Amino acid sequence: AQKVTQAQTEISVVEKEDVTLDCVYETRDTTYYLFWYKQPPSGELVFLIRRNSFDEQNEISGRYSWNFQKSTSSFNFTITASQVVDSAVYFCALSEWNFNKFYFGSGTKLNVKP
Amino acid sequence: KAGVTQTPRYLIKTRGQQVTLSCSPISGHRSVSWYQQTPGQGLQFLFEYFSETQRNKGNFPGRFSGRQFSNSRSEMNVSTLELGDSALYLCASKEGSPNTEAFFGQGTRLTVV
């Protein structure tokens, strides 16, 4: 069965601090995709990144970086020099090879204080 | 390019009533999925439609149903509403083939009183 665990329910940091959001997943599939989405108060889920199970390269995009480790079934997300605008709920998700269904973690609420 | 549009944004219904929510996907996208988000259960998959056919279904009772029209617009219906159906209902749109991104709408906030 597919499962995504985000153990951190809520994190509070002060602006400019670095913060890492943890994500652990379970799947028996060999081909799968991992995602991070951001949910601001307005409600929509904003796509941040997708990785496939064959690509363990870490990725950096501006202040965002992702660390994918199949050995520990983890796909962690780091925000460097956090900003107030980063405050949101962040979801990690897993999908099967055909992308047609997401399994979401419970989300981590990030509060960035000025 | 317009995003995913969900209507209405907010809805208040009484227990026992039924409700229909609408989702207009991004132009050219043929797959529409629906998710229910509640504080207790988080984000849960309801169903997915592709070219007017239900392709995947989550673990929800038969009171939850959906359909997709030839223009890819989708509706979901919940009959005999219960208090526990109060949730944010999100719709996701994608092209339909593997390895393409899913884009979400802002959701419909349903409150059952």
Interface residues (C-beta under 8 A of the other chain):
Chain A: Y37 S42 G43 E44 L45 V46 F47 R50 F91 W97 N98 F99 N100 K101 F102 Y103 F104 G105 S106 G107
Chain B: V4 S31 S33 Y35 G42 L43 Q44 F45 E48 F50 R55 N56 G58 L88 L90 A92 K94 P98 N99 T100 E101 A102 F103 F104 G105 Q106 G107 R109
